[in-house]
Amino acid sequence: MRYRIESAWSEKDLLLPVGVQKVYINVGDETKTIKEWSKEKGISETVISKRYKSGIRGEKLFEYKRKVIQVEIDGAIKSLVEWSKVTGIDRSTLWKRYKKGLRGKDLISLGTKEQSDYQLSWDL
């Protein structure tokens, strides 16, 4: 009980069963549980927990680390997510094609034999 009080546990959490540990994380002047940070920042509890356990603190806990891939098609530069929205092709399909080395119009060409020469068109 002393540890919980000295560690600034909230009154409602003081009487939780022994063995239940809530981790409170301070970022700036705010202190919240991993679950509360997860809801606020839109990052999974697991990701925040792993980062915290590895020693990452502060705003770095919530940084988005994925590289945004930009692709040029007919002079327009968009991310794979944006091309997915424009073409209606699933993002994971575009990612697989990109990893195979497809670029430009080849990235968004339709995959069926009958339509292999047909390119999607849209207003740029």
Backbone as ProteinMPNN parsed JSONL, in Angstrom:
{"seq_chain_A": "MRYRIESAWSEKDLLLPVGVQKVYINVGDETKTIKEWSKEKGISETVISKRYKSGIRGEKLFEYKRKVIQVEIDGAIKSLVEWSKVTGIDRSTLWKRYKKGLRGKDLISLGTKEQSDYQLSWDL", "coords_chain_A": {"N_chain_A": [[0.837, -1.187, 0.0], [1.959, 1.225, 0.787], [3.876, 1.627, -1.233], [2.179, 2.025, -3.434], [0.867, 4.39, -2.717], [3.047, 6.167, -2.504], [3.848, 6.1, -5.113], [2.014, 7.561, -6.403], [-0.497, 6.431, -7.096], [-3.889, 6.413, -8.15], [-6.749, 7.017, -6.042], [-8.839, 5.178, -6.532], [-7.45, 3.022, -7.538], [-5.821, 2.112, -5.538], [-6.698, -0.041, -3.962], [-6.655, -2.262, -5.564], [-6.225, -5.764, -6.372], [-3.349, -7.519, -5.065], [-0.47, -7.799, -7.057], [-1.562, -6.826, -9.335], [-0.557, -4.408, -11.431], [-0.458, -1.118, -12.313], [0.85, 0.86, -14.802], [1.946, 4.056, -14.752], [2.472, 6.719, -16.871], [4.423, 9.532, -17.381], [4.185, 12.305, -19.4], [5.292, 15.258, -20.434], [3.371, 17.477, -18.642], [1.413, 15.721, -17.957], [-0.013, 12.774, -16.554], [-0.773, 9.483, -17.172], [-2.359, 6.254, -17.582], [-1.133, 3.427, -19.484], [-3.212, 2.455, -21.019], [-4.932, 4.672, -21.138], [-3.288, 6.535, -22.513], [-3.065, 5.134, -24.894], [-5.689, 5.192, -25.963], [-5.975, 7.962, -26.334], [-3.88, 8.649, -28.113], [-4.138, 6.896, -30.212], [-2.593, 4.64, -30.598], [-1.578, 1.276, -30.191], [-1.86, -0.408, -27.016], [0.055, -2.351, -26.583], [2.219, -1.567, -28.227], [2.947, 0.891, -27.046], [3.592, -0.034, -24.469], [5.766, -1.801, -24.997], [7.628, -0.008, -26.057], [7.97, 1.681, -23.856], [9.02, -0.108, -21.939], [11.429, -0.602, -23.177], [12.824, 1.627, -22.66], [12.16, 4.037, -23.829], [10.989, 7.318, -23.595], [8.763, 10.111, -22.888], [7.46, 12.194, -25.543], [8.428, 10.634, -27.606], [7.44, 8.113, -27.265], [5.123, 8.041, -28.698], [5.637, 8.481, -31.344], [5.246, 8.135, -34.839], [6.593, 5.719, -36.768], [6.718, 4.656, -39.303], [7.842, 4.66, -42.653], [6.834, 6.82, -45.174], [5.94, 5.979, -48.328], [6.471, 7.436, -51.382], [5.129, 7.702, -54.612], [5.489, 8.321, -58.05], [3.25, 8.904, -60.643], [2.396, 9.558, -63.852], [3.276, 12.226, -63.474], [2.088, 12.969, -61.083], [2.576, 12.905, -57.629], [2.1, 10.753, -55.035], [1.335, 9.11, -51.904], [1.414, 5.542, -51.187], [-0.923, 4.904, -49.84], [-2.585, 7.028, -50.563], [-2.693, 6.579, -53.361], [-4.04, 4.191, -53.285], [-6.58, 4.986, -52.394], [-7.361, 6.615, -54.539], [-7.347, 4.851, -56.754], [-8.74, 2.634, -55.93], [-7.559, 0.253, -55.439], [-6.47, -2.165, -53.189], [-4.5, -1.232, -50.374], [-2.548, -3.001, -49.357], [-2.125, -4.617, -51.565], [-0.968, -2.813, -53.371], [1.362, -2.295, -51.914], [2.63, -4.832, -51.982], [3.097, -5.061, -54.732], [4.807, -2.887, -55.052], [7.004, -3.724, -53.514], [7.861, -5.78, -55.159], [9.055, -4.387, -57.104], [7.606, -2.937, -58.951], [6.706, 0.086, -60.531], [5.384, 3.382, -61.222], [2.889, 3.419, -63.779], [2.718, 0.668, -63.941], [2.416, -0.142, -61.362], [-0.224, 0.371, -60.737], [-1.689, -0.966, -62.618], [-4.269, -3.077, -63.936], [-4.748, -6.475, -63.002], [-5.783, -8.7, -64.474], [-5.758, -10.953, -67.332], [-7.357, -10.208, -69.532], [-7.544, -7.523, -69.13], [-5.012, -6.528, -69.072], [-3.666, -4.612, -70.605], [-5.083, -2.387, -70.133], [-5.197, 0.669, -68.474], [-5.878, 2.214, -65.355], [-7.788, 5.145, -65.179], [-8.111, 8.554, -64.146], [-9.161, 11.724, -62.862], [-6.68, 14.04, -62.595]], "CA_chain_A": [[0.0, 0.0, 0.0], [2.855, 2.371, 0.861], [4.435, 1.814, -2.574], [1.153, 2.589, -4.303], [0.648, 5.78, -2.319], [4.25, 6.924, -2.87], [3.947, 6.12, -6.576], [0.915, 8.42, -6.88], [-1.633, 5.701, -7.642], [-5.161, 7.08, -7.846], [-7.474, 6.4, -4.916], [-9.61, 4.028, -6.999], [-6.554, 1.907, -7.848], [-5.062, 1.712, -4.347], [-7.17, -1.305, -3.402], [-6.626, -3.35, -6.538], [-5.562, -6.951, -5.827], [-1.886, -7.572, -5.123], [-0.02, -8.385, -8.32], [-2.04, -5.977, -10.415], [0.261, -3.201, -11.459], [-0.757, -0.159, -13.375], [1.999, 1.688, -15.113], [1.6, 5.433, -15.044], [3.519, 7.325, -17.679], [4.425, 10.992, -17.399], [4.635, 12.955, -20.632], [5.04, 16.677, -20.169], [2.765, 17.655, -17.317], [0.291, 14.786, -17.85], [0.259, 11.408, -16.113], [-1.884, 8.609, -17.545], [-2.014, 4.845, -17.75], [-0.873, 3.041, -20.873], [-4.512, 2.337, -21.676], [-5.427, 6.02, -21.408], [-2.471, 7.092, -23.592], [-3.403, 4.403, -26.108], [-6.937, 5.737, -26.492], [-5.769, 9.341, -26.756], [-2.939, 8.785, -29.221], [-4.477, 5.985, -31.298], [-1.523, 3.653, -30.734], [-1.95, 0.135, -29.363], [-1.26, -0.517, -25.69], [1.244, -3.205, -26.711], [3.306, -0.767, -28.784], [3.377, 1.836, -26.012], [4.223, -0.808, -23.402], [7.08, -2.27, -25.458], [8.514, 1.149, -26.159], [8.259, 2.137, -22.488], [9.916, -1.096, -21.323], [12.747, -0.518, -23.805], [13.483, 2.848, -22.188], [11.721, 5.229, -24.553], [10.186, 8.173, -22.723], [8.256, 11.364, -23.45], [6.701, 12.171, -26.803], [8.952, 9.588, -28.49], [6.582, 6.936, -27.112], [3.972, 8.122, -29.597], [6.055, 8.81, -32.7], [4.893, 7.217, -35.911], [7.897, 5.429, -37.343], [6.669, 4.103, -40.655], [8.279, 5.518, -43.741], [5.785, 7.023, -46.162], [6.48, 5.75, -49.664], [5.895, 8.315, -52.391], [5.254, 7.135, -55.952], [5.079, 9.244, -59.107], [2.548, 8.33, -61.791], [1.961, 10.631, -64.752], [3.608, 13.528, -62.909], [1.466, 13.156, -59.768], [3.273, 12.184, -56.571], [1.21, 10.425, -53.917], [1.739, 7.95, -51.106], [0.684, 4.322, -51.56], [-2.271, 5.001, -49.261], [-3.354, 7.936, -51.42], [-2.968, 5.886, -54.625], [-5.061, 3.191, -52.988], [-7.872, 5.679, -52.359], [-7.675, 7.109, -55.886], [-7.556, 3.759, -57.715], [-9.593, 1.574, -55.394], [-6.75, -0.952, -55.245], [-6.14, -2.321, -51.778], [-3.179, -0.737, -49.987], [-1.597, -4.114, -49.236], [-1.806, -5.051, -52.932], [0.004, -1.856, -53.888], [2.62, -2.509, -51.19], [3.251, -6.049, -52.519], [3.586, -4.727, -56.066], [5.963, -1.991, -54.874], [8.128, -4.547, -53.053], [8.321, -6.565, -56.299], [9.782, -3.496, -58.003], [6.734, -2.24, -59.892], [6.629, 1.528, -60.328], [4.592, 4.098, -62.218], [1.61, 2.83, -64.189], [2.739, -0.77, -63.67], [1.975, -0.325, -59.981], [-1.685, 0.444, -60.631], [-2.356, -1.637, -63.737], [-5.156, -4.167, -63.535], [-4.01, -7.721, -63.08], [-6.349, -9.797, -65.259], [-5.23, -11.051, -68.696], [-8.193, -9.445, -70.451], [-7.396, -6.091, -68.892], [-3.603, -6.245, -68.78], [-3.218, -3.4, -71.274], [-5.939, -1.271, -69.723], [-4.705, 1.403, -67.311], [-6.899, 2.984, -64.673], [-7.671, 6.584, -65.426], [-8.809, 9.385, -63.176], [-8.856, 13.147, -63.004], [-5.555, 14.488, -61.746]], "C_chain_A": [[0.884, 1.254, 0.0], [3.434, 2.681, -0.523], [3.419, 2.496, -3.486], [0.896, 4.059, -3.986], [1.831, 6.649, -2.75], [4.422, 7.033, -4.382], [2.797, 6.875, -7.225], [-0.201, 7.649, -7.579], [-2.9, 6.461, -7.276], [-5.865, 6.325, -6.724], [-8.226, 5.147, -5.357], [-8.74, 2.807, -7.263], [-5.807, 1.376, -6.622], [-5.442, 0.326, -3.84], [-7.271, -2.436, -4.42], [-5.897, -4.55, -5.93], [-4.043, -6.885, -5.98], [-1.488, -8.283, -6.407], [-0.505, -7.602, -9.516], [-1.234, -4.693, -10.354], [-0.175, -2.335, -12.624], [0.48, 0.683, -13.57], [1.487, 3.068, -15.491], [2.773, 6.077, -15.762], [3.332, 8.836, -17.686], [4.964, 11.472, -18.741], [4.265, 14.429, -20.467], [4.503, 16.828, -18.763], [1.554, 16.737, -17.109], [0.766, 13.406, -17.422], [-0.97, 10.568, -16.399], [-1.4, 7.173, -17.59], [-1.736, 4.575, -19.221], [-2.184, 2.973, -21.647], [-5.064, 3.719, -22.042], [-4.627, 6.69, -22.535], [-2.829, 6.442, -24.926], [-4.661, 4.971, -26.759], [-6.74, 7.143, -27.046], [-4.935, 9.455, -28.025], [-3.242, 7.873, -30.398], [-3.381, 4.984, -31.606], [-1.847, 2.513, -29.788], [-1.213, 0.153, -28.025], [0.039, -1.315, -25.757], [2.435, -2.404, -27.22], [3.841, 0.196, -27.732], [4.123, 1.102, -24.91], [5.622, -1.272, -23.788], [8.075, -1.127, -25.548], [8.938, 1.625, -24.768], [9.245, 1.195, -21.802], [11.313, -1.047, -21.92], [13.47, 0.782, -23.458], [13.081, 4.124, -22.907], [10.778, 6.02, -23.651], [9.71, 9.405, -23.486], [7.476, 11.151, -24.736], [7.192, 11.102, -27.772], [8.142, 8.302, -28.378], [5.499, 6.882, -28.193], [4.352, 8.44, -31.03], [5.675, 7.71, -33.671], [6.158, 6.963, -36.705], [7.865, 4.868, -38.753], [7.097, 5.132, -41.682], [7.14, 5.613, -44.754], [6.424, 6.918, -47.548], [5.718, 6.614, -50.656], [6.164, 7.721, -53.775], [4.737, 8.162, -56.958], [4.436, 8.463, -60.253], [2.001, 9.485, -62.608], [2.165, 12.021, -64.137], [2.992, 13.822, -61.555], [2.2, 12.298, -58.739], [2.326, 12.015, -55.392], [1.797, 9.256, -53.146], [0.968, 6.724, -51.585], [-0.745, 4.353, -51.026], [-3.141, 5.91, -50.133], [-3.675, 7.296, -52.768], [-4.034, 4.823, -54.426], [-6.455, 3.821, -53.007], [-8.309, 6.117, -53.76], [-8.067, 5.967, -56.816], [-8.534, 2.696, -57.244], [-8.861, 0.25, -55.217], [-6.326, -1.009, -53.785], [-4.697, -1.897, -51.498], [-2.149, -1.852, -49.906], [-1.211, -4.659, -50.611], [-0.771, -4.118, -53.546], [1.365, -2.039, -53.222], [3.348, -3.736, -51.735], [3.831, -5.784, -53.906], [4.836, -3.839, -55.979], [7.194, -2.782, -54.443], [8.7, -5.403, -54.175], [9.062, -5.7, -57.311], [8.925, -2.765, -59.008], [6.639, -0.765, -59.53], [5.758, 2.129, -61.418], [3.278, 3.401, -62.519], [1.552, 1.33, -63.936], [2.216, -1.077, -62.265], [0.452, -0.383, -59.874], [-2.413, -0.226, -61.787], [-3.209, -2.774, -63.199], [-4.483, -5.496, -63.829], [-4.581, -8.817, -63.957], [-5.795, -9.781, -66.678], [-6.028, -10.182, -69.661], [-7.949, -7.952, -70.322], [-5.942, -5.681, -68.688], [-3.104, -4.965, -69.431], [-3.999, -2.164, -70.838], [-5.362, -0.62, -68.459], [-5.874, 2.155, -66.681], [-6.7, 4.463, -64.995], [-8.516, 7.347, -64.402], [-8.428, 10.825, -63.443], [-7.748, 13.513, -62.057], [-5.654, 15.961, -61.478]], "O_chain_A": [[0.594, 2.223, -0.7], [3.481, 3.839, -0.94], [3.755, 3.427, -4.219], [0.728, 4.874, -4.893], [1.642, 7.737, -3.296], [5.071, 7.958, -4.87], [2.625, 6.836, -8.444], [-0.788, 8.143, -8.541], [-2.974, 7.08, -6.215], [-5.605, 5.144, -6.493], [-8.247, 4.155, -4.629], [-9.229, 1.678, -7.219], [-5.222, 0.295, -6.678], [-4.587, -0.404, -3.339], [-7.909, -3.455, -4.157], [-5.04, -4.374, -5.064], [-3.527, -6.269, -6.913], [-2.116, -9.269, -6.792], [0.073, -7.697, -10.599], [-1.234, -3.987, -9.345], [-0.245, -2.783, -13.768], [1.082, 1.16, -12.607], [0.701, 3.225, -16.424], [3.917, 5.99, -15.318], [2.246, 9.349, -17.956], [6.058, 11.092, -19.159], [3.092, 14.79, -20.376], [5.114, 16.357, -17.803], [0.762, 16.951, -16.191], [1.81, 12.928, -17.866], [-2.069, 10.88, -15.942], [-0.2, 6.904, -17.632], [-2.059, 5.385, -20.089], [-2.248, 3.389, -22.804], [-5.601, 3.907, -23.134], [-5.206, 7.336, -23.408], [-2.888, 7.111, -25.958], [-4.69, 5.204, -27.968], [-7.275, 7.479, -28.103], [-5.241, 10.257, -28.907], [-2.67, 8.048, -31.474], [-3.25, 4.529, -32.742], [-2.343, 2.753, -28.687], [-0.095, 0.658, -27.919], [1.008, -0.992, -25.069], [3.543, -2.546, -26.703], [5.054, 0.305, -27.547], [5.173, 1.56, -24.462], [6.559, -1.15, -22.998], [9.233, -1.27, -25.156], [10.107, 1.931, -24.532], [10.194, 1.645, -21.161], [12.283, -1.407, -21.254], [14.592, 1.013, -23.908], [13.619, 5.191, -22.613], [9.882, 5.454, -23.024], [10.19, 9.701, -24.58], [6.914, 10.083, -24.981], [6.452, 10.702, -28.671], [8.154, 7.485, -29.298], [5.023, 5.806, -28.554], [3.469, 8.653, -31.861], [5.77, 6.521, -33.367], [6.737, 7.896, -37.261], [8.923, 4.631, -39.336], [6.76, 6.312, -41.59], [6.555, 4.6, -45.14], [7.332, 7.677, -47.887], [4.494, 6.54, -50.762], [7.279, 7.292, -54.072], [3.696, 8.787, -56.753], [5.001, 7.494, -60.761], [1.227, 10.298, -62.103], [1.305, 12.891, -64.274], [3.336, 14.827, -60.932], [2.418, 11.107, -58.957], [1.82, 12.986, -54.83], [2.637, 8.513, -53.652], [-0.02, 6.854, -52.307], [-1.669, 3.882, -51.689], [-4.299, 5.592, -50.406], [-4.788, 7.44, -53.273], [-4.847, 4.586, -55.32], [-7.393, 3.255, -53.569], [-9.481, 6.002, -54.118], [-9.019, 6.098, -57.586], [-9.091, 1.95, -58.05], [-9.477, -0.763, -54.883], [-5.877, -0.012, -53.22], [-3.793, -2.171, -52.287], [-1.007, -1.679, -50.334], [-0.083, -5.116, -50.797], [0.19, -4.572, -54.169], [2.4, -1.95, -53.883], [4.562, -3.689, -51.932], [4.934, -6.234, -54.216], [5.793, -4.017, -56.733], [8.295, -2.546, -54.94], [9.887, -5.726, -54.16], [9.633, -6.219, -58.271], [9.455, -2.035, -59.846], [6.507, -0.413, -58.358], [5.436, 1.473, -62.408], [2.631, 2.859, -61.622], [0.472, 0.773, -63.737], [1.647, -2.141, -62.02], [-0.094, -1.093, -59.03], [-3.627, -0.073, -61.925], [-2.917, -3.356, -62.154], [-3.734, -5.62, -64.798], [-3.893, -9.815, -64.171], [-5.405, -8.727, -67.18], [-5.452, -9.5, -70.509], [-8.124, -7.202, -71.282], [-5.674, -4.593, -68.18], [-2.223, -4.297, -68.89], [-3.613, -1.035, -71.142], [-5.074, -1.312, -67.483], [-6.748, 2.666, -67.382], [-5.573, 4.952, -65.071], [-9.501, 6.833, -63.873], [-7.475, 11.101, -64.172], [-7.864, 13.316, -60.847], [-4.804, 16.521, -60.786]]}, "name": "protein", "num_of_chains": 1, "seq": "MRYRIESAWSEKDLLLPVGVQKVYINVGDETKTIKEWSKEKGISETVISKRYKSGIRGEKLFEYKRKVIQVEIDGAIKSLVEWSKVTGIDRSTLWKRYKKGLRGKDLISLGTKEQSDYQLSWDL"}
